[in-house]
């Protein structure tokens, strides 16, 4: 399992919501949830969850867009967080 970017591989695209609960980074898509204390741990847990879900075949390369959920931030802080991030990761299952 590896994490990286790849522009030459034709990949399915999957979109999730990214948030931070004060302890862990969390991604959700309504049916599947993965969490990790670091972004690297989150990516590892997400790859494992996708493998276990049967949505993608073994060895498949999956491009995942993580859109940050600003709702997890206090309202007063959102005005300063326009630079906060969304992420793209490429996971090899």
C-alpha positions, 0 to 999 in steps of 0.5 A: 500500500502506498500513498502518492500522486499519479497522473499517468494512471487512469483511476476511479475517483472517490470523494469524501468529507474531511474533518478534524475532531480535536484528536483524529482526522476523519473522512466520511462518505455516508457509508464508510468512515476512516480516522487517524491521528495523523494524515499518514495514518488516515490514508492508511486506514482509508486504504484498508477501509476501501479494500475491505469494502469491496468497492475497488479491486485488489491492486487498484489505484484509487484517486481520493478527493477529501473536501474539508468540512468547515463545519467542524471549526468554530464559526468565529474562526472560519473567516481566518481559515480560507486557506485551509485545505482540501486534499487529493491522495492516490491510494494503491489498494 
